[in-house]
Amino acid sequence: MAETLQNLFLGFSTALTLANLFYAFAGCLIGTMVGVLPGVGPLAGISLLLPTTFGLNPTAGLILLCGVYYGAMYGGSTTSILMRIPGEAASVMTCIDGYAMAQKGRAGPALSIAAIGSYVAGTLSVVGLMFLAPPLARAALSFGPPEYFSLLILGLLVLGYMTGGSIIKNLAMIVLGLLFGMIGIDHMTGYFRFSYGVVALGDGIGVVPVAVGLFGIAEILATAGNPVRPEVIKTKLKDLLPSGQEFRDSLFPIGRGTLLGFLIGIIPGSAHIISTFVSYAVERRVSKHPEKFGKGAIEGVAGPESANNAASCGALVPMLALGVPTGPIPAVLLAALMVHGITPGPLFIKAQPGIL
């Protein structure tokens, strides 16, 4: 424990130097702009900036790329709340209640809670990464095909039950989603599935195009077909900040979203996307007023936004502790470290405590 705390303080002292703070700011700024652009995503941003880190020291390079990663996770909430167009796949659930709040003139509080939740989740997840990386990484590595299948079935059933409404309709939508997910190349055999000769469907149907079609295009068509100009809601400066009640309503969702996101993030796959759906379903189920969800519930913004940032940090646990990336973004970060001659693995924590 003493060694862990010593390494934690060493990491903070390294990160809080003036140069590293500049790289963190630059990375977050670029990442936020990347996240605002629908369909771009953190993977493209990190991949494009990877060559710029070759001239930096390993710590500064990793801080810059992680800043882009976390900034993109947060930036996707901006267009989700203001325009109902998710800037990133993990921001799909934020569209539901975030945009509803914006229509009521509460876009400021929604954006503020999204920023606060992202910051709190990211900070707590970094501390959790330091303490829980070795044991949680070993547990995640022991997962095989049977465990993944069981986890998938459990997650789908939990979502179907906790979303509310008709369970039959929920399960029907789950089956429809599974059918869409089967489109594309089978990674085990290399054969096309349900593509009907369309080469463009080889990569499957992405989450962002589906979300933009369901939310963004639908909203644009609805607005274009409405001859009445929408009323411009004028707000005061104090109305741009969350009220005391909204802060209190967001505390537990932020905590639950952080915990769920971090644990789900360790599991290989698109954890930052899955965690937002699970967090939203949990918040709706535990809420005393589930009827508010979909109509501007602040919990529907706080939980998912905290979950996707925590999952982003959780995804680094197997990558740093075992050298096993759980997705494309950790794989790019792993490549960045290896370019600098650093190989993550079981001895990484003791050999490079400052970087961790």
Secondary structure by P-SEA (a helix, b strand, c coil): caaaaaaaaaaaaaaacaaaaaaaaaaaaaaaaaaacccccaaaaaaaaccccccccaaaaaaaaaaaaaaaaaaaaaaaaacccccccccccccaaaaaaaaacaaaaaaaaaaaaaaaaaaaaaaaaaccaaaaaaaaaaccaaaaaaaaaaaaaaaaaaccccaaaaaaaaaaaaaaaaccccccccccccccccccccccccaaaaaaaacaaaaaaaaaacccccbbbbbccccccccaaaaaaaaaaaaaaaaaaaaaaacccaaaaaaaaaaaaaaaaacccccccccccaaaaaaaaaaaaaaaaaaacccccccccccaaaaaaaaaaaaacccccccccccccccc
